[in-house]
Amino acid sequence: MKTAVALADIYLRLSREEASSGESQSINNQRNIIRQYCSDHGITIVREFVDDGFSGSNFIRPGFQAMLNHIKTGLVNMVITKDLSRLGRDMSESSYYAESFFPEHDIHYLAISDGFDSEQVNLMAPFQFAMNDVYLRDCSRKIKQVIKQKRVRGEYCACPPFGYMRNPNDKSSIVPDPNTAPIVQRIYALAVKGCSAHSIANILTDESVITPLKYRVMYRDNFSDKGAAHATDIWNVLGMTKKASVKSKKKVNIPEDEWCITYNTHTPLITQEEYDTAQYNMGMNTKSWSKYDNVRKSIFNGLIFCKNCGSALCSSGSVYKGERVKYWYLSCLNIPKRSTNHCEHGARIKYADLVEIVKSELNHFISLSKKDIDEIIDVAIKESSKNAYQEKDSLKSIEKRIADIDNIILKLYNDNALGKISDEQLSLMIAKLNKESASLKERAKELQKKSDEQPIDEAYKTFFHLIEQYNHIDELTPEIVRTFIERIEVGEKILPDGYKVASHSIPFRQDVKITYRFIGNIGKDERAFNQDDLPSKIA
């Protein structure tokens, strides 16, 4: 039952981003406004709850949760904030607490500056909640853009990775940490030798080598007691993560296509060769077959896929009179009819043929003169400039449409609040607009990714600089394959008209698309074969 006396909990909140924008939203400013309001209206303040440095994106805040527990005691009948954004910026949750939770618990809620009163009809409330939500998303977008641009420029805007420390003369760059760089170099040396991640972690633990977090806690960064408690002497393997969304604390793995990669921004601790070898070995160590001599070990593992269904190609074939390589094929995993996703046009290619194709193309690159290379780069730059101009215009159009959709959504919420459109109409229209916006944002992300890529001339120069390290490739090794190739896609065999089954004497054609690191696909995909020979012609 409500009491005649107005007894209030007051809630104050300020995020770190808002704290840097000035005094207007400060905790002290909020406190003064609410206290003056309570004094003018005869309201008794029972307790004050504060979340200083907490985002309004969710309601898992210590001060807010403590206030909810206090409300349940029945000692208060009011909650007051300076405005609705202090309660929170998430549209659905803010609306829930202001318009459902508080009234259901006999709590009279006031947001002074916005004129919101839970005991009155609040026509503009949906619009106000929506505006706070848009503000949250816009702030998040702007912060991410600033950080992204810093990363693209090669500036380091995160905690220095293990092995590095901030440059004392330039806080936006990093330099090797003499205390931890040798540990990183040791890790890669072990990986190059063929040790798995698990075995490396065990070696470091057994030798009592200090772990990255413990080093930060003890010697470098300021940690709270709660954060420091996570430090351990046990080494393990971690992945790359990010927040699932603006309003989520959950961490999810970052897809590789979202990584921001820059080159030559700080002193390397290892060589590119050591890195590539370690990466390859780590991948191989996930396969238990590597220790068996009777199993065919393809140098293209993890790089070759079926052009039709996208599935990986794996080793297949038979052994005849002790001959293994001659009858060694790479086949689409989905070719067997028992496969869940049976591939009607699955790829199958002779292993030896593919080796010769790749080796032939790489040796062709090696044989190019400086003049030939300059001409290739010049053509690539012109084509890239043409595409970049078109993509820039397309990106501008997409960004304009996304901004228009945001404005339309805000207007729809306002129209709904004024009774011009029903809740059902609002829901249908919002869903349609959100779907269009999500599709546009995905396309914008693809275009932005292209614009953030390494400049085309630098990419080509990097590729040909690696090529210059070789005079001729006689034997194709896993290290060479991974140095130059990013992906290979193979199509099904195309036989001449009238033939259904290939034989030793019947030629066929087959698509083999090789995507090279740094430069992509610069050759033709279709290649001509004779079944029993090495490639007779590359078309």
C-alpha positions in Angstrom: 0.0 0.0 0.0 1.3 3.5 -0.9 2.1 5.9 2.0 1.1 9.5 1.9 4.7 10.6 2.3 6.9 10.7 -0.8 10.0 8.6 0.0 12.4 8.4 -2.9 15.6 6.6 -4.0 17.5 8.8 -6.4 19.7 7.2 -9.1 22.7 8.9 -10.8 24.7 7.5 -13.7 27.5 8.7 -15.9 29.4 6.8 -18.6 33.1 7.3 -19.2 32.4 8.7 -22.7 29.9 11.3 -21.2 32.4 12.2 -18.5 34.8 13.6 -21.1 32.1 15.8 -22.7 31.8 18.3 -19.9 30.0 19.2 -16.6 26.4 19.2 -17.8 25.8 15.4 -17.2 28.2 15.1 -14.2 27.2 13.1 -11.1 27.3 16.3 -9.0 25.1 18.2 -11.5 22.5 15.4 -11.5 22.6 15.3 -7.7 22.0 19.0 -7.4 19.1 19.0 -9.8 17.3 16.1 -8.1 17.9 17.4 -4.6 16.5 20.9 -5.6 13.5 19.2 -7.2 12.8 17.1 -4.1 13.2 20.1 -1.8 10.7 22.1 -3.9 8.2 19.3 -4.0 8.4 18.0 -0.4 10.0 14.6 -1.4 12.2 12.9 1.2 15.4 11.3 -0.2 15.9 7.9 1.5 19.0 6.7 -0.4 21.2 7.7 -3.3 22.6 5.1 -5.8 25.4 5.9 -8.2 27.0 4.2 -11.2 29.9 6.4 -12.2 31.7 5.1 -15.3 29.0 2.7 -16.4 27.4 2.6 -19.9 23.6 2.8 -20.3 23.7 0.0 -22.8 22.6 -2.6 -20.2 21.2 -2.7 -16.6 23.8 -5.0 -15.0 25.3 -2.1 -13.0 26.1 -2.4 -9.3 24.3 0.8 -8.2 21.2 0.1 -10.2 21.0 -3.5 -9.0 21.5 -2.3 -5.4 18.6 0.1 -5.9 16.3 -2.6 -7.2 17.1 -4.7 -4.1 16.3 -1.7 -1.9 13.0 -1.1 -3.6 11.9 -4.6 -2.7 12.2 -3.8 1.0 9.2 -1.5 0.7 11.0 1.5 2.3 10.4 3.8 -0.7 7.6 4.6 -3.1 9.5 6.7 -5.6 12.6 6.6 -7.9 13.9 9.8 -9.5 16.5 10.4 -12.2 17.6 13.6 -13.8 16.4 12.3 -17.2 15.5 9.1 -19.0 19.0 8.6 -20.4 20.3 8.3 -16.8 18.0 5.4 -16.3 19.5 3.7 -19.4 19.8 4.1 -23.1 18.6 0.7 -24.3 15.1 1.4 -25.7 13.3 -1.8 -24.7 14.8 -2.2 -21.2 14.4 1.5 -20.3 10.8 1.4 -21.4 10.3 -1.8 -19.4 11.6 -0.4 -16.1 9.9 3.1 -16.5 6.5 1.9 -17.7 6.1 -1.6 -16.3 8.5 -2.6 -13.5 8.2 0.5 -11.4 4.4 0.8 -11.6 4.0 -2.9 -10.9 6.0 -2.5 -7.7 4.1 0.6 -6.7 7.0 2.8 -7.4 6.3 6.3 -8.8 9.1 7.1 -11.3 10.1 10.6 -12.4 12.6 11.7 -15.0 12.8 15.4 -14.2 14.4 17.0 -17.3 12.3 14.9 -19.7 9.0 15.6 -17.9 8.4 11.8 -17.6 6.0 10.8 -14.9 4.9 7.1 -14.6 1.6 8.1 -13.2 0.7 10.4 -16.1 0.2 9.7 -19.9 3.5 10.1 -21.6 2.8 10.6 -25.3 6.5 11.4 -26.2 8.0 8.5 -24.2 8.4 6.1 -27.2 10.2 8.8 -29.1 12.4 9.7 -26.1 13.4 6.1 -25.5 14.2 5.7 -29.2 16.3 8.9 -29.2 18.4 7.6 -26.3 18.9 4.2 -28.1 20.0 6.0 -31.3 22.4 8.1 -29.2 23.9 4.9 -27.8 24.4 3.3 -31.2 25.8 6.5 -32.7 28.3 6.9 -29.9 29.4 3.3 -30.3 29.7 3.8 -34.1 31.8 6.9 -33.7 34.1 5.4 -31.2 34.6 2.3 -33.3 35.3 4.5 -36.4 38.0 6.5 -34.5 39.7 3.3 -33.3 39.4 1.7 -36.7 41.1 4.7 -38.4 43.9 4.6 -35.9 44.4 0.9 -36.5 44.4 1.5 -40.3 47.1 4.1 -39.8 49.1 1.6 -37.9 48.6 3.4 -34.5 48.3 1.0 -31.6 45.2 1.7 -29.6 44.9 -1.3 -27.3 46.8 -3.0 -24.6 50.3 -3.9 -26.0 50.5 -7.6 -26.8 52.8 -9.8 -24.8 56.4 -9.2 -26.1 55.8 -5.5 -26.6 55.4 -2.3 -24.5 54.3 1.2 -25.4 57.0 3.4 -27.0 58.0 5.9 -24.2 58.4 8.6 -26.9 55.2 7.8 -28.8 52.2 6.4 -27.0 50.5 5.4 -30.3 53.3 2.9 -31.2 54.8 -0.1 -29.6 58.4 -1.4 -29.2 59.8 -4.8 -28.1 59.7 -5.4 -24.4 63.2 -6.6 -23.4 61.6 -8.7 -20.6 59.0 -10.6 -22.6 60.1 -10.4 -26.3 62.5 -13.4 -25.7 59.5 -15.5 -24.4 57.6 -14.8 -27.6 60.6 -15.7 -29.7 61.0 -18.9 -27.8 57.3 -19.8 -28.4 57.7 -19.4 -32.1 61.0 -21.3 -32.1 59.2 -24.3 -30.5 56.3 -24.0 -33.0 58.8 -23.9 -35.9 60.2 -27.2 -34.6 56.8 -28.7 -34.8 55.5 -28.4 -31.2 51.8 -28.1 -30.8 50.2 -25.2 -28.9 49.3 -27.6 -26.0 52.8 -28.9 -25.7 54.3 -25.4 -25.8 51.9 -24.3 -23.1 53.0 -27.3 -21.0 56.7 -26.5 -21.6 56.3 -22.9 -20.4 54.3 -23.9 -17.4 56.9 -26.6 -16.4 59.7 -24.0 -16.7 57.7 -21.5 -14.6 57.8 -18.8 -17.3 55.7 -15.9 -16.3 52.3 -15.8 -18.0 51.1 -12.6 -20.0 48.4 -11.6 -17.5 50.6 -12.2 -14.4 53.3 -10.1 -16.0 50.8 -7.2 -16.6 49.5 -7.5 -13.0 52.9 -7.6 -11.4 55.0 -5.3 -13.5 53.1 -3.2 -16.0 49.4 -2.3 -15.6 47.1 -1.2 -12.8 44.6 -3.9 -12.0 41.8 -4.0 -9.5 41.9 -6.9 -6.9 39.1 -8.6 -8.8 41.1 -8.3 -12.1 44.4 -9.4 -10.6 42.7 -12.5 -9.2 42.5 -13.9 -12.7 46.3 -14.1 -13.0 47.6 -17.6 -13.1 50.9 -19.4 -13.5 49.3 -21.9 -16.0 49.8 -21.2 -19.7 46.9 -21.9 -22.1 45.7 -21.0 -25.6 43.3 -18.1 -26.2 41.4 -16.8 -29.3 40.6 -13.4 -30.7 37.3 -12.0 -29.4 35.0 -9.0 -29.5 31.8 -7.9 -27.8 28.8 -9.6 -29.4 26.9 -6.3 -29.8 26.7 -2.8 -28.4 24.5 -3.9 -25.6 26.2 -7.2 -24.8 29.1 -8.1 -22.5 29.5 -11.5 -24.2 32.7 -12.1 -26.1 32.6 -13.8 -29.5 35.3 -14.8 -31.9 36.2 -12.2 -34.5 35.9 -13.6 -38.1 39.2 -13.3 -39.9 37.6 -11.1 -42.6 37.0 -8.5 -39.8 40.7 -8.3 -38.7 42.4 -5.0 -39.2 45.8 -5.8 -40.7 48.6 -3.2 -41.1 52.2 -3.7 -42.2 55.6 -2.5 -41.0 54.2 -0.5 -38.1 56.6 -1.9 -35.4 59.7 -3.9 -35.0 59.0 -7.6 -35.6 60.1 -10.2 -33.0 60.3 -13.0 -35.6 60.8 -13.3 -39.4 57.9 -13.8 -41.8 59.4 -17.2 -42.6 59.3 -18.2 -39.0 55.7 -17.0 -38.7 54.5 -18.8 -41.8 56.2 -22.1 -40.7 54.8 -21.8 -37.2 51.3 -21.2 -38.6 51.6 -24.2 -40.9 52.9 -26.4 -38.1 50.1 -25.4 -35.8 47.5 -26.3 -38.4 49.2 -29.7 -39.1 49.4 -30.5 -35.4 45.6 -30.5 -35.2 45.6 -33.5 -37.5 46.6 -36.8 -35.8 47.3 -38.4 -39.2 50.6 -36.5 -39.6 52.5 -39.1 -37.7 51.5 -42.0 -40.0 53.8 -42.6 -43.0 51.1 -44.6 -44.9 48.7 -41.6 -45.1 49.1 -39.2 -48.1 49.9 -35.8 -46.8 48.7 -33.0 -49.1 50.7 -29.8 -49.1 47.4 -28.0 -50.0 45.5 -28.9 -46.8 43.2 -26.1 -45.6 43.7 -24.2 -48.9 41.8 -26.2 -51.5 38.0 -26.3 -52.0 35.3 -27.5 -54.4 34.1 -24.7 -56.6 30.6 -26.1 -56.8 29.7 -26.7 -53.1 32.5 -25.0 -51.2 33.6 -28.1 -49.4 37.2 -29.0 -48.7 39.1 -31.4 -51.0 40.8 -34.3 -49.3 43.2 -37.0 -50.4 41.7 -40.1 -52.2 42.7 -42.7 -54.6 44.3 -46.1 -54.6 47.7 -47.8 -54.6 48.7 -50.0 -57.6 52.0 -51.9 -57.8 53.3 -49.8 -54.9 52.6 -46.6 -56.9 50.9 -44.0 -54.7 51.4 -40.6 -56.3 50.2 -41.7 -59.8 46.8 -42.7 -58.3 46.6 -39.8 -55.8 43.6 -37.5 -56.2 42.1 -34.6 -54.2 38.3 -35.0 -54.1 35.4 -33.1 -52.8 34.2 -34.4 -49.5 30.6 -34.3 -50.7 31.0 -36.5 -53.8 29.9 -39.8 -52.1 26.1 -40.2 -52.4 26.0 -41.0 -48.6 27.1 -37.5 -47.8 24.5 -35.3 -46.1 25.1 -32.6 -48.6 25.9 -34.7 -51.7 27.6 -32.7 -54.4 26.4 -33.6 -57.9 29.2 -31.7 -59.6 32.0 -32.3 -57.1 35.6 -31.5 -58.0 38.3 -34.2 -58.4 41.8 -33.5 -59.5 45.1 -35.4 -59.7 47.4 -34.3 -56.9 50.5 -34.4 -59.2 48.7 -32.2 -61.8 47.8 -29.6 -59.2 51.4 -29.6 -57.9 52.6 -28.9 -61.5 50.1 -26.2 -62.1 51.1 -24.3 -59.0 54.8 -24.8 -59.5 54.5 -23.7 -63.2 52.7 -20.5 -62.3 55.1 -19.6 -59.5 58.1 -20.2 -61.8 56.4 -18.0 -64.3 56.2 -15.2 -61.8 59.9 -15.8 -60.9 60.9 -15.5 -64.6 59.2 -12.1 -65.1 61.5 -9.2 -65.7 61.3 -5.9 -63.8 59.6 -4.3 -66.8 57.0 -7.1 -66.9 56.3 -6.7 -63.1 56.0 -2.9 -63.5 53.4 -3.4 -66.3 51.4 -5.9 -64.2 51.4 -3.5 -61.2 50.4 -0.5 -63.5 47.4 -2.4 -64.9 46.4 -3.5 -61.4 46.6 0.1 -60.1 44.4 1.4 -63.0 41.8 -1.3 -62.5 41.8 -0.8 -58.7 41.4 3.0 -59.1 38.4 2.5 -61.4 36.8 0.1 -59.0 37.6 2.2 -55.9 35.8 5.2 -57.5 32.7 3.2 -58.2 32.8 1.6 -54.8 33.2 5.0 -53.1 30.0 6.3 -54.8 28.2 3.1 -53.9 29.2 3.4 -50.3 28.0 7.0 -50.1 24.6 6.0 -51.5 24.4 3.1 -49.0 25.3 5.3 -46.0 22.7 7.9 -47.1 20.0 5.3 -47.3 20.9 3.9 -43.9 20.7 7.4 -42.4 17.3 7.9 -44.1 16.1 4.7 -42.6 17.1 5.8 -39.1 15.2 9.0 -39.6 12.1 7.2 -40.9 12.2 4.8 -37.8 12.3 7.8 -35.5 9.4 9.4 -37.3 7.4 6.2 -37.1 7.9 6.0 -33.3 6.7 9.6 -33.1 3.7 8.8 -35.3 2.8 5.8 -33.1 3.1 7.9 -30.0 0.7 10.4 -31.5 -1.8 7.7 -32.5 -1.3 8.1 -36.3 -0.3 4.5 -36.8 -1.1 1.4 -34.7 1.4 -0.8 -32.8 0.9 -3.6 -35.4 1.6 -1.2 -38.3 4.7 0.1 -36.4 6.0 -3.4 -35.8 5.6 -4.5 -39.4 7.2 -1.3 -40.9 10.1 -1.3 -38.4 10.8 -5.0 -39.1 10.9 -4.3 -42.9 13.2 -1.2 -42.5 15.5 -3.1 -40.1 15.9 -5.9 -42.6 16.8 -3.5 -45.4 19.2 -1.6 -43.1 20.9 -4.8 -42.0 21.4 -5.8 -45.7 22.8 -2.4 -46.5 25.2 -2.4 -43.5 26.5 -5.8 -44.6 27.2 -4.4 -48.1 28.8 -1.3 -46.6 31.0 -3.4 -44.4 32.3 -5.3 -47.5 33.0 -2.0 -49.4 34.7 -0.5 -46.3 36.8 -3.6 -46.0 38.1 -3.2 -49.5 38.9 0.5 -48.9 40.9 -0.5 -45.8 43.0 -3.1 -47.6 46.7 -2.6 -48.2 47.2 -0.2 -51.2 47.3 -2.3 -54.4 50.8 -1.2 -55.4 52.2 -2.1 -52.0 50.4 -5.5 -52.1 51.9 -6.4 -55.5 55.3 -5.2 -54.4 55.1 -7.4 -51.3 54.2 -10.4 -53.4 56.9 -9.9 -55.9 59.5 -9.2 -53.2 58.7 -12.7 -51.8 59.0 -14.1 -55.3 62.5 -12.5 -55.7 63.8 -14.8 -52.9 63.6 -17.7 -55.4 65.6 -18.4 -58.6 63.5 -21.5 -59.5 61.2 -23.8 -57.7 62.1 -27.4 -58.3 60.1 -28.9 -55.4 56.9 -27.5 -54.1 56.9 -27.5 -50.3 54.1 -26.7 -47.7 56.1 -23.6 -46.7 56.2 -22.3 -50.3 52.5 -23.0 -50.8 51.5 -21.1 -47.7 53.9 -18.2 -48.5 52.2 -17.5 -51.8 48.7 -19.0 -51.9 45.6 -18.0 -50.0 43.0 -20.3 -51.6 42.5 -22.7 -54.5 39.0 -23.6 -55.9 38.6 -26.5 -58.3 35.7 -27.2 -60.6 34.4 -30.5 -62.0 35.9 -32.1 -65.1 34.3 -31.0 -68.3 34.5 -33.7 -71.0 34.0 -33.3 -74.8 30.5 -33.7 -76.1 29.4 -37.3 -76.2 31.7 -38.5 -73.4 30.4 -39.3 -69.9 33.5 -41.0 -68.4 37.1 -39.8 -68.7 39.7 -42.3 -69.9 43.5 -42.1 -70.4 43.1 -40.9 -74.0 40.3 -38.3 -73.6 41.3 -34.7 -72.9 39.1 -32.7 -70.5 38.9 -29.2 -69.2 38.8 -28.1 -65.5 38.5 -24.8 -63.7 41.3 -24.2 -61.2 41.2 -20.8 -59.6 44.3 -19.9 -57.6 44.0 -16.9 -55.2 47.4 -15.6 -54.3 48.2 -13.8 -51.1 48.3 -10.0 -51.5 47.3 -9.9 -55.2 44.3 -12.2 -55.5 43.5 -14.1 -58.7 45.4 -12.7 -61.7 45.3 -15.6 -64.1 42.6 -17.5 -66.0 40.7 -20.2 -64.2 40.2 -22.7 -66.9 43.0 -25.2 -67.6 43.2 -28.0 -70.2 44.3 -31.5 -69.2 45.0 -34.9 -70.6 43.9 -37.5 -68.1 47.1 -39.5 -68.1 49.6 -36.7 -68.4 50.7 -33.5 -66.6 48.8 -30.4 -67.7 49.3 -30.2 -71.5 48.2 -26.6 -71.7 47.1 -23.8 -69.4 44.4 -21.8 -71.1 
